[in-house]
Each structure stands twice: as structure tokens, then as C-alpha cells.
Amino acid sequence: MSLAVAIQMDPIESIDINADSTFALALEAQKRGHGLFHYLPQSLSFRNGRVMARARALSVRREKGNHATLGAPEMLDLATMDVVLMRQDPPFDMAYITATHLLEHVHPQTLVVNDPVQVRNAPEKLLVTHFPTLMPPTLITSDRQEILDFRAEHKDIIVKPLFGNGGAGVFHIKPEDDNLNSLLELFTQLYREPIIVQRYLPEVRQGDKRIILVDGKVAGAVNRVPAQGESRSNMHVGGRPEKTALTPREEEICEAIGPTLSERGLLFVGIDVIGDYLTEINVTSPTGIQEIDRFNGSNIAGLVWDAIEEKVTARHAASA
């Protein structure tokens, strides 16, 4: 099977080829003989009922500094593609949401991964609220008194923007910290959306586990340990990746959410687990597969493409 694949992502020239999950997906697609195109989110257009992208043919190789070759720009009708990978990084803002509306016009005739409607309906910190028995004590609100009451109850808390990403804007407010009011004033100036507040989980010192699920099934995991003096475990802020295995509780979490992810067309998902709690479900541009592969000798990109090819084959059979 040879597929025509368009990858909607940020500039490929500046990625870290040893960490970027989209690069691993592109390498695997090319290995399988699929034709690749690259375009930026801002190159997406809706014209005369068609969803178009100013794209360039793409070839990739694992050569640092020479990892991608791009062809001349051309207008690509995304309805002629077999697959679109929606892989630009958050923030999950109105530009991101608009892209999901545009891609909705071609899905599922062109398979968009992940389903743009479900991406729009499943922001990382909100989808998890549909599994209240799996998440830590959590408050989502713009009400200052509610936040103060939550802190009075739980003492040690995490405060973060509802649509933040990559650990940006995450604050650990300890019981003796006097800065909460000032922080809330700052958040009110920076964000119109509600704030998310959670009970601090001291287990984060042992790591924040990223688990990858492909079509609702576990594909692998990596533990991310915060640097000294950090409450955030994101690897780009100094988190250290460690080999890991799933605990019975983590298996229970994956079994509980897996069917929902599959039903929603959320084919490639990364969840975050701290201690016994599910903290986020990442559906926009999950990362971590290269780190997992290095520890486990696995090929998660291969599992993703197996699932994509199966769905495209089923779609072709249904339309024949």
C-alpha cells in the first residue's frame, strides 16, 4: 500500500530529529513507500468549497542538519490525500481550533489523524474530566473564592492555565507561599479562560509517566523525572527520561480510557500519569515515542502506521 500523506506541522527545518515524534512518523511512512508532503498550519486555506494547502514534497533522513529535503511549493487539494497528520504544536488557541474546522471538510474521506472534530472537543486538560475517578482533586474556574477555598482544603496545590502546554505557566503553590493572589492577578491579565487548580501530587518527584496509546491500546511508556528544584517534568525544561513499566493502576487507567479514545478516532494519544492519577490526555501533538523506542527497542511509529493503514484499507473497502 502506497499512501499520499500530508503532514501539517511547524517548520521541519528546526526540529530535534532525536526527539521529535513527527519526524519518527515521517521516517516510518517513507520507509513504507508512502509519499510525503509538508505544509505549515498557516498555509491551510478554504477556497470554493475545497480545503487547500500550500505544500511541498518532503523526504527525510536521520542526518543531523540535513534531515529534510523540501520540494517547490504547490497548491495541494487535501481531498486528494489519503492521510493528513495534524501535528502542529499547541497552544490550543483559536488558530488551532480553526484548523480543525477546515480539516473537518475532508475527514474521513481523507483520514485526518487525529479526528479534527474530536481534537476540537478534547483539549488535554478537559477530556480527562470525563474520567473523574481517575484524576486528582481538580478545580476549573475563574472564581477567585473557589480557588481560595480549594487551597484551604488541599493546602499544597498546582495552578496552571487551562490551555497551556509544555509545562508553561505551571506553578507549585506550597502551603506557606504568599504569592497565590498575585499569581491569580497575573493569570487574569494573561488569560480569558478559567484556571485549572489541582492538589499537588508529591509522587511527581518520582516521575510523571507519559504513556502512548495507539487506537486505544498501550504502545509504550517513559518516566519523566523533574530536575532538582523543578515541579515540572517536561523534558524540554530539564526532565530526565527513564525506562519504565506500567503499574497495575496505570494498566487500569489505560483500560478505562482506551475504548473512548478509539471510538472518538483519537488514534495517537499520549496520557500523563502521576502516582495513581491521570492528569492529562494529550491528543493534539503527543510526543515521547523516540525516547520510549530507545529504551524498549520498539517501533511506535510503526504501530501508528499499522493502525492508519488498517483504517484507510477499511475505508476503501467500504466505498468500493
LUMDOPA-494079 format. One record per atom (N, C-alpha, C): x, y, z; residue in one letter. Coordinates in steps of 0.02 Angstrom, whole numbers, padded with zeros to 5 digits, always signed. Each point is the difference from the previous one (the first is absolute). Last residue first. Layout:
# residues N
XYZA...
END
This chain:
# residues 320
-00798+00039-00098A+00006-00037-00064A-00068-00026-00023A+00055+00118+00210S-00022+00042-00055S+00002-00036-00067S+00071-00105+00205A-00069+00022+00011A-00027+00040-00059A+00228-00069+00004A-00044-00058-00009A-00074+00020+00007A+00166+00162+00043H-00002-00017-00071H-00047-00058-00014H+00038+00058+00224R-00038+00053-00033R-00006-00015-00075R+00134-00142+00130A-00071-00010+00016A-00043+00052-00035A+00232+00024-00018T-00021-00060-00036T-00075-00012+00011T+00101+00171+00125V-00006+00020-00070V-00024-00059-00043V+00045-00042+00226K-00060+00041-00007K-00009+00023-00072K+00193-00125+00054E-00060-00042+00010E-00063+00041-00010E+00206+00112-00004E-00010-00040-00061E-00061-00044+00006E+00064+00124+00191I-00023+00044-00054I-00015-00040-00063I+00094-00115+00182A-00069+00020+00014A-00028+00044-00055A+00227-00062-00013D-00042-00060-00007D-00074+00018+00009D+00156+00168+00043W-00013-00009-00071W-00038-00065-00014W+00064+00045+00222V-00046+00053-00023V-00017-00010-00073V+00161-00141+00093L-00067-00017+00025L-00052+00052-00023L+00226+00042-00049G-00025-00056-00040G-00070-00021+00022G+00114+00162+00124A-00022+00028-00064A-00028-00054-00045A+00100-00065+00201I-00068+00024+00009I-00026+00033-00063I+00188-00177+00068N-00011+00043-00059N-00071+00026+00003N+00204-00108+00184S-00065-00005-00033S-00001+00044-00062S+00166-00043+00189G+00012-00032-00065G-00064-00008-00040G+00032+00109+00222N-00034-00064-00007N+00017-00038-00064N+00089+00223+00068F+00002-00042+00060F-00024-00071-00014F-00008+00161-00174R+00070-00011+00019R+00005-00045+00061R-00215+00067-00075D+00031-00048-00045D+00072-00015+00019D-00117+00169+00118I-00025-00067+00016I+00033-00053-00043I+00048+00224-00047E+00030-00019+00064E-00022-00070+00020E-00096+00094-00193Q+00070-00018-00012Q+00034-00021+00065Q-00227+00075+00004I+00007-00067-00028I+00074-00018-00013I-00109+00211+00092G+00030-00050+00045G+00016-00066-00033G-00202+00205-00039T+00071-00012-00009T+00023-00058+00044T-00245+00122-00119P+00036-00036+00053P+00072-00015-00019P-00191+00168-00073S+00063-00019-00032S+00043-00038+00051S-00243+00036+00035T+00018+00047-00054T+00064-00023-00036T-00110-00102+00197V-00025-00024-00065V+00023+00044-00057V+00035-00072+00280N+00027+00042-00053N-00019-00028-00068N-00078-00002+00269I-00007-00043-00059I+00019+00043-00059I+00051+00009+00287E-00015+00029-00065E-00008-00054-00052E+00019-00052+00236T+00000+00073+00004T-00016+00033-00067T-00031-00242+00157L+00003+00025-00069L-00006+00076+00002L+00086-00164+00210Y-00048+00046-00030Y+00017+00017-00073Y+00119-00123+00189D-00059-00038-00018D-00049+00040-00042D+00247+00078-00001G-00024-00043+00054G-00058-00043-00025G+00026+00157-00173I+00043+00013+00059I-00028-00041+00057I-00021+00016-00288V-00022-00030+00063V+00052+00016+00053V-00090+00066-00272D+00048+00013+00054D-00029-00027+00065D-00029-00056-00284I-00030+00019+00064I+00055+00009+00051I-00037+00000-00284G+00047-00007+00055G-00033+00022+00064G-00075-00094-00267V-00013+00038+00060V+00056-00012+00050V-00111-00056-00258F+00067+00008+00029F-00005+00048+00058F-00200-00059-00113L+00041-00058-00015L+00069+00002+00033L-00256+00090+00015L+00063+00027+00027L+00052-00055-00002L-00241-00011-00057G+00047+00010-00054G+00064+00033+00021G-00194-00073+00136R+00002+00070-00021R+00047+00011-00059R-00023-00215+00105E-00066+00019-00027E+00000+00071-00028E+00194-00078+00112S-00009-00034-00064S-00066+00020-00032S+00045+00081+00217L+00047+00029-00048L-00011-00030-00069L-00122-00093+00177T-00024+00067-00017T+00044+00033-00052T+00067-00211+00090P-00057-00005-00045P-00028+00068-00021P+00183-00003+00160G+00016-00023-00067G-00059-00005-00047G+00008+00056+00245I-00007+00054-00049I+00009-00024-00072I+00014-00152+00191A-00060+00040+00010A-00010+00051-00056A+00195-00137+00011E-00058-00040-00018E-00065+00039+00006E+00199+00103+00072C+00001-00009-00073C-00060-00041-00024C+00032+00027+00233I-00016+00064-00031I-00005-00008-00076I+00073-00186+00122E-00071+00013+00012E-00022+00065-00033E+00227-00051+00000E-00035-00045-00046E-00075+00010+00006E+00132+00112+00153E+00006+00031-00066E-00033-00043-00053E+00009-00085+00219R-00045+00058-00003R+00003+00033-00068R+00150-00180+00043P-00070-00022-00007P-00049+00058-00004P+00240+00060-00084T-00025-00028+00062T-00071-00026-00012T+00202+00030-00190L-00064+00023+00028L-00015-00036+00065L+00253+00059-00086A-00053-00047-00017A-00064+00025+00033A+00254+00119-00084T-00051-00015+00049T-00046-00055-00026T+00242+00173-00038K-00037-00060-00020K-00050-00018+00055K+00077+00256-00028E+00021-00064+00029E-00043-00056-00027E+00071+00288-00038P-00038-00061-00018P+00031-00062+00032P-00002+00265+00086R+00044-00055-00021R-00041-00062-00017R-00039+00289+00003G-00021-00065+00023G+00044-00055-00028G+00009+00244-00050G+00050-00034+00041G-00021-00066+00029G-00124+00149-00150V+00019+00042+00056V+00044-00038+00050V-00085-00103-00197H+00032+00061-00026H+00013+00051+00055H-00111-00209+00044M+00070-00010-00016M+00034+00063-00026M-00204-00017+00184N+00009+00004-00073N+00074-00001-00018N-00106+00002+00224S+00041-00056-00024S+00011+00002-00075S-00050+00180+00224R-00021-00022-00067R+00047-00054-00025R+00030+00120+00204S-00060-00040+00010S-00026-00027-00066S+00260+00073+00096E-00053+00009-00049E-00060-00042+00020E+00219+00002+00110G-00028+00067+00006G-00056+00015-00048G+00154-00194-00074Q+00002+00027+00069Q-00026+00071+00001Q-00093-00145-00199A+00066+00021+00023A-00005+00025+00072A-00179-00183-00092P+00017+00072+00001P+00072+00012+00023P-00091-00220-00134V+00015+00021+00068V+00020+00074+00001V-00142-00191-00155R+00036+00064-00006R+00008+00028+00070R-00051-00252-00136N-00007+00040+00060N+00043+00063-00007N-00130-00162-00190V+00064+00025+00024V-00014+00041+00063V-00128-00202-00177A+00000+00053+00050A+00071+00021+00016A-00180-00147-00192G+00062+00008+00037G-00004+00059+00047G-00182-00094-00133A+00056-00014-00044A+00067+00007+00036A-00285-00044+00052V+00065+00023+00024V+00055-00020-00049V-00256+00047-00080K+00040-00053+00031K+00069+00027+00018K-00177+00124-00120G-00027-00021+00064G+00040-00054+00036G+00067+00099-00211D-00068-00025-00009D-00027-00032+00064D+00223+00055+00053V-00014+00000-00072V-00066-00035-00011V+00146+00129+00214L-00051-00047-00021L-00013+00008-00075L+00200+00065+00202I-00026+00008-00067I-00052-00055-00014I+00105+00132+00229I-00020-00064-00029I-00031+00014-00068I+00161+00125+00203R-00034+00009-00064R-00013-00070-00029R+00048+00093+00265K+00006-00051-00052K-00040+00019-00062K+00137+00119+00210D-00064+00011-00035D+00002-00046-00061D+00150-00004+00247G-00009+00002-00072G-00073+00010-00020G+00110+00006+00222Q+00022-00064-00029Q-00014-00004-00074Q-00067+00189+00120R+00072-00003+00009R+00029-00065-00026R-00235+00042+00007V+00032+00026-00060V+00076-00001+00007V-00159-00056+00175E+00028-00056-00038E+00035+00024-00064E-00128+00142+00150P+00072-00005+00014P+00033-00058-00037P-00215+00155-00061L+00015-00071+00009L+00074-00008+00013L-00199+00207+00026Y+00069-00019-00017Y+00010-00074+00016Y-00239+00106-00067R+00040-00018+00058R+00069-00021-00023R-00127+00167-00160Q-00002-00070+00022Q+00039-00008+00064Q-00121+00189-00191V+00035-00008+00064V-00007-00073+00021V-00039+00177-00228I-00006-00067+00028I+00045-00005+00062I-00140+00214-00131I+00063-00028+00024I-00012-00071+00023I-00144+00153-00194P+00007-00021+00070P+00070-00027+00014P-00012+00173-00200E-00030-00064+00017E+00005-00013+00075E+00098+00187-00115R-00072+00011+00008R-00034-00064+00024R+00266+00094+00032Y-00046-00049-00028Y-00072+00020+00012Y+00192+00135+00072L+00028-00037-00058L-00052-00043-00035L-00046+00132+00200Q+00024+00046-00052Q+00020-00038-00063Q-00065-00121+00191T-00058+00037-00024T+00019+00048-00056T+00170-00118+00114F-00037-00044-00045F-00061+00035-00029F+00124+00116+00163L+00038-00007-00062L-00037-00044-00050L-00091+00022+00214E-00004+00064-00035E+00035-00004-00067E+00020-00183+00142L-00067+00003-00029L-00011+00066-00037L+00201-00027+00119L-00001-00044-00058L-00068+00002-00034L+00027+00117+00202S+00037+00033-00055S-00002-00042-00063S-00092-00096+00193N-00041+00056-00024N+00034+00037-00057N+00120-00179+00104L-00058-00022-00039L-00041+00059-00026L+00212-00012+00142N-00004+00031-00067N-00063-00018-00039N+00109-00066+00224D-00045+00058+00004D-00016+00030-00069D+00076-00255+00119D+00012+00048-00055D-00051+00057+00003D+00018-00209+00137E+00026+00062+00029E+00011+00055-00051E-00083-00220-00063P-00044+00027+00052P+00024+00067+00028P+00072-00054-00251K+00005-00037+00063K-00043+00033+00054K+00000-00007-00276I-00013+00046+00055I-00001-00041+00065I+00091-00020-00268H-00011-00039+00061H-00006+00050+00057H-00041+00028-00280F+00027+00024+00064F-00019-00047+00056F+00015+00036-00290V-00019-00046+00054V+00035+00022+00064V+00019+00092-00233G-00049+00030+00044G-00024-00045+00056G+00109-00126-00199A+00002+00073+00006A-00055+00024+00047A+00048-00232-00077G+00020+00021+00066G+00002+00075+00010G-00073-00115-00204G+00072-00005+00010G+00024+00022+00068G-00232+00102-00069N+00032-00061-00026N+00074+00001+00017N-00271+00122+00055G+00073+00003-00006G+00027-00066-00027G-00234+00077+00057F+00021-00019-00068F+00075+00009-00010F-00103+00043+00212L-00040-00055-00024L+00024-00024-00069L+00165+00110+00186P-00049+00022-00049P-00036-00060-00031P+00095-00017+00253K+00025+00003-00068K-00055+00024-00047K+00086-00074+00274V-00042+00047-00038V+00029+00006-00070V+00011-00174+00233I+00028+00020-00064I-00050+00045-00034I+00038-00061+00280I-00036-00002-00064I+00044+00017-00059I-00040-00052+00286D+00055-00003-00049D-00031-00009-00069D-00164+00033+00174K+00063+00029+00024K+00053+00006-00055K-00246-00079+00015H+00054-00045-00021H+00070+00025+00017H-00208+00121+00060E-00014-00071+00010E+00061-00043-00012E+00008+00233-00038A-00010-00011+00071A-00012-00073+00015A+00013+00067-00225R+00066-00001+00033R-00007-00012+00075R-00195+00022-00122F+00033-00062-00021F+00068-00005+00034F-00121+00199+00027D-00030-00054+00039D+00033-00067-00015D+00064+00187-00127L+00024+00007+00069L-00028-00055+00045L-00076+00009-00222I+00070-00019+00002I+00028+00004+00071I-00219+00075-00037E+00003-00072-00008E+00072-00025+00003E-00037+00230-00001Q-00016-00029+00065Q+00001-00076-00003Q+00036+00125-00201R+00056+00005+00047R-00016-00034+00066R-00096-00057-00247D-00024+00028+00063D+00056-00001+00052D-00008-00094-00226S+00025+00069+00000S-00016+00034+00066S+00039-00278-00064T-00043+00056+00016T+00036+00067-00013T+00024-00283+00043I+00006+00041-00060I-00049+00058+00009I+00128-00206+00160L-00047+00056-00005L+00014+00037-00065L+00058-00257+00132T+00011+00050-00052T-00056+00052+00002T+00125-00242+00114P-00046+00055+00015P+00016+00061-00043P+00083-00214-00118P+00009+00027+00068P-00053+00052+00014P-00054-00204-00172M+00039+00061+00004M+00009+00023+00072M-00131-00191-00080L+00070-00012-00016L+00044+00061+00012L-00243-00014+00024T+00028-00046+00050T+00074-00012-00012T-00133+00138-00150P+00012+00032+00065P+00031-00046+00052P-00028+00027-00263F+00020-00059+00038F+00015+00022+00072F-00057+00156-00168H-00051-00051-00012H+00016-00066+00036H+00147+00190-00005T-00054+00009+00048T-00058-00048-00010T+00194+00015-00146V+00012-00040+00060V-00056+00008+00051V+00009+00132-00198L-00023-00068-00014L+00006-00044+00063L+00087+00222+00006L-00073-00005+00007L-00026-00070-00014L+00231+00081-00022K-00018+00003+00071K-00075-00005+00012K+00095-00010-00226E+00036-00047+00043E-00025-00001+00073E-00170+00059-00201P+00062+00031+00025P+00030-00041+00057P-00190-00054-00174A+00038-00036+00052A+00064+00035+00020A-00164+00051-00182N-00042-00014+00058N+00038-00029+00059N+00105+00049-00211R-00032+00063+00021R-00040-00010+00065R+00093-00189-00102V+00054+00043+00027V-00030+00065+00027V-00145-00141-00113Q+00014-00025+00067Q+00059+00038+00032Q-00060+00050-00222V-00057+00016+00043V+00015-00020+00072V+00157-00058-00169P+00001+00072+00019P-00058+00021+00044P+00135-00239-00014D-00064+00027-00023D-00007+00073+00022D+00251-00070-00001N-00060-00030+00026N-00062+00034-00029N+00103-00045-00160V+00023-00029+00063V+00030+00056+00042V-00170-00045-00230V+00038+00049+00039V+00015-00031+00068V-00073-00094-00257L+00005-00015+00071L+00044+00052+00034L-00164+00023-00216T+00072+00002+00015T+00006-00011+00075T-00204-00025-00039Q+00021-00023-00067Q+00076+00002-00006Q-00140+00067+00196P+00049-00054+00000P+00020-00025-00070P+00016+00234+00035H-00002-00062+00040H-00072-00027+00001H+00057+00210-00104V+00029-00056-00039V-00002-00066+00037V-00083+00210+00093H-00031-00005-00066H+00027-00059-00041H+00086+00066+00217E-00063-00038+00006E-00032-00010-00069E+00190+00140+00034L+00015-00070-00015L-00061-00045+00006L-00020+00231+00057L+00016-00007-00071L+00012-00074-00018L-00037+00055+00227H-00061+00012-00039H+00013-00010-00075H+00183-00011+00148T-00043-00060+00006T-00064+00009-00039T+00146+00183+00010A+00028-00053-00042A-00042-00064+00005A-00054+00180+00141T-00020+00013-00069T+00027-00054-00047T+00067-00006+00225I-00070-00020-00007I-00024+00011-00071I+00215+00076+00055Y-00002-00073+00001Y-00071-00025-00012Y+00028+00229+00024A+00031-00021-00063A-00001-00076-00005A-00074+00100+00199M-00049+00004-00053M+00028-00019-00068M+00129-00111+00199D-00032+00065-00003D-00049+00001-00058D+00177-00156+00136F-00066-00017-00027F-00042+00064+00001F+00280-00010-00015P-00060+00003+00041P-00064-00015-00038P+00159-00159-00062P-00044+00050+00030P+00039+00065+00008P+00085-00157-00196D+00001+00006+00072D-00055+00047+00024D-00021-00149-00228Q+00031+00061+00025Q-00005+00002+00076Q-00078-00178-00160R+00054-00008+00048R+00031+00065+00022R-00188-00152-00150M-00005+00066+00031M+00048+00001+00059M-00019-00148-00236L+00022-00002+00070L-00003+00071+00027L-00130-00132-00211V+00030+00062+00025V+00018-00011+00073V-00056-00168-00230V+00009+00013+00071V+00025+00071+00010V-00057-00080-00218D-00028-00056+00039D-00001+00016+00074D-00020+00187-00204M+00046-00036+00044M-00036-00060+00032M-00104+00169-00139T+00036-00049-00041T+00050-00041+00041T-00129+00181+00091A-00046-00054-00016A+00033-00053-00044A+00109+00205+00059L+00006-00053+00051L-00050-00056-00010L+00128+00165-00173D-00069-00012+00020D+00001-00058+00049D+00202+00178-00064L-00020-00070+00009L-00072-00003+00023L+00196+00171-00123M-00065-00001+00033M-00027-00072-00001M+00267+00069+00008E-00055-00014-00046E-00065+00000+00039E+00294+00054+00018P-00069+00007+00025P-00051-00014-00055P+00240-00122-00006A-00028+00065-00014A-00071+00005+00027A+00151-00177+00126G-00007+00019-00070G-00028+00070-00007G+00154-00115+00204L-00066+00023-00019L+00000+00022-00072L+00145-00159+00193T+00004+00034-00065T-00072+00017-00020T+00143-00070+00244A-00060+00008-00040A+00016+00035-00066A+00163-00051+00176H-00050-00052+00013H-00061+00005-00045H+00235+00100+00058N-00017-00015-00069N-00057-00051+00000N+00093+00080+00203G+00015+00057-00042G-00016-00010-00072G+00026-00218+00131K-00006+00063+00034K+00024+00058-00045K-00108-00233-00073E+00065+00033-00005E-00006+00069+00031E-00165-00201-00062R+00027+00013+00067R+00072+00024-00007R-00208+00042-00178R+00055-00046+00015R+00027+00017+00069R-00218+00060-00199V+00034+00007+00065V+00054-00053+00007V-00176+00148-00188S+00037-00062+00014S+00042+00013+00063S-00226+00123-00140L+00047-00007+00055L+00035-00067-00002L-00158+00205-00147A+00019-00071+00006A+00057-00005+00050A-00168+00203+00024R+00060-00019-00037R+00013-00075+00010R-00222+00198+00015A+00041-00054+00027A+00062-00011-00043A-00231+00152+00058R+00061+00013-00038R+00054-00044+00029R-00269-00054+00004A+00060+00018+00039A+00057+00014-00047A-00297-00029+00014M+00063+00001-00036M+00057+00016+00049M-00276-00074-00025V+00051+00014+00050V+00068-00010-00033V-00251+00070-00111R+00055-00048+00004R+00048+00022+00056R-00198+00124-00077G-00022-00065+00025G+00054-00052+00007G+00045+00226-00073N-00049-00030-00045N-00019-00071+00021N+00187+00068+00142R-00014+00039-00060R-00049-00038-00044R+00156+00011+00247F-00065-00025-00024F-00020+00044-00059F+00255-00064+00124S-00050+00046-00028S-00065-00037-00016S+00270-00009+00130L-00064-00034-00011L-00052+00051-00024L+00228+00040+00078S-00005-00010-00072S-00064-00036-00020S+00075+00043+00228Q-00023+00062-00030Q-00004-00003-00076Q+00082-00187+00128P-00070+00012+00015P-00027+00064-00033P+00200-00126-00122L-00008+00034+00064L-00074+00012+00013L+00111-00208-00149Y-00024+00068-00003Y-00009+00028+00070Y+00103-00227-00164H+00003+00040+00062H-00031+00068-00013H-00001-00273-00107F-00002+00072-00012F+00000+00035+00068F+00056-00268-00113L-00008+00049+00053L-00002+00071-00028L-00045-00283-00066G+00023+00065-00025G-00017+00054+00050G+00052-00273+00044H-00051+00052-00005H+00031+00065-00025H+00110-00219+00053G-00015+00019-00069G-00054+00051-00008G+00110-00097+00202R-00054-00042-00026R-00020+00018-00071R+00164+00125+00120K+00025-00068-00003K-00052-00047-00031K-00063+00222+00048Q+00044-00003-00059Q+00027-00071-00009Q-00125+00041+00193A-00043+00004-00059A+00041-00007-00064A+00116+00013+00204E-00034-00065-00007E-00045+00000-00061E+00107+00202+00056L+00050-00050-00019L-00033-00068-00013L-00135+00173+00087A+00018+00012-00070A+00050-00051-00025A-00058-00004+00228L-00057-00021-00040L+00014+00009-00075L+00159+00079+00153A-00001-00073+00001A-00058-00027-00042A+00013+00231+00030F+00055-00022-00043F+00001-00077-00003F-00151+00101+00147T-00022+00006-00069T+00054-00022-00049T+00048+00010+00233S-00042-00058-00018S-00024+00004-00072S+00230+00103+00118D-00063+00019-00031D-00040-00061-00023D+00228+00003+00097A-00054+00004+00049A-00068+00009-00032A+00217-00008-00113N+00006-00054+00048N-00055+00001+00053N+00027+00167-00175I-00018-00064-00031I+00006-00059+00048I-00064+00263+00027D+00052-00044+00027D-00016-00071-00024D-00075+00233-00136I-00017-00051+00050I+00063-00036+00025I-00034+00183-00174S+00028+00015+00066S-00013-00054+00052S-00079-00001-00236E+00072+00013-00002E+00031+00006+00070E-00236-00026-00056I+00036-00062+00012I+00075+00012+00003I-00220+00161+00064P+00056-00007-00046P+00043-00062+00017P-00245-00030+00080D+00042+00059+00003D+00061-00010-00044D-00219-00136-00067M+00043+00006+00058M+00036+00067-00002M-00161-00190-00141Q-00010+00069+00023Q+00038+00009+00064Q+00011-00180-00214I+00016+00011+00070I-00006+00074+00015I-00091-00197-00191A+00017+00070+00012A+00009+00009+00075A+00000-00218-00187V-00004+00023+00069V+00021+00074+00004V-00075-00226-00167A+00020+00070-00005A-00014+00032+00067A+00056-00270-00048L-00047+00052+00016L+00029+00069-00014L+00024-00281-00061S+00036+00064-00002S-00051+00055+00009S+00025-00284+00042M-00042+00059+00000M+00044+00062+00000M
END
